[in-house]
Amino acid sequence: MPKLKPGTIVPTRDEDEAISRGIAADPDTYELSAADLKQMKKIGRPKAEVTKERITIRLSPDVVEAFKASGAGWQTRIDTALKDWLKTHRLT
């Protein structure tokens, strides 16, 4: 059994049996089998059509601060700004 977080409440045997009886009595639910759980782990998150490359880049603190101040998604906005810049500039 994995290590539990502090404060985790584990049901007693009687409580666990009552939970199992409740599951069995409910026609809208069922207990997952080991095969069901294994299949669910395989599914995972769908693959993106286009994946981005993870890199490390050094930027000026004021640039990072300005983008971070714009809120969540700031890294995507940097990517968009660089794409827009490439539309009007040539790299030589």
C-alpha positions, 0 to 999 in steps of 0.5 A: 500500500502506498504511503498515505498523506498525514491526516488521511482517514482510512475507513474501518472494515465495517465502513468499507463493507457498508460502502461496498454494499452501497455500490452494489445496491446502486444500479447506476454505478459499479466497482472498477475491475483491475482490467478497467483500471489498467485500461484507464491508465493507458488512455491518458491525455490525448497527444497534441497534433503539434508539439512544442520543443522544450528549451532553455532561453535567457531573456531580459528580466524586464521582458519576463516581468512584462509577460508574467504580469500579463497573467497565465499563458505568458509563455504562449504569448512569448511564442506568439510574439516571436512568431509575429516577429519572424513574419516581418524579419529575416534571420541571416 
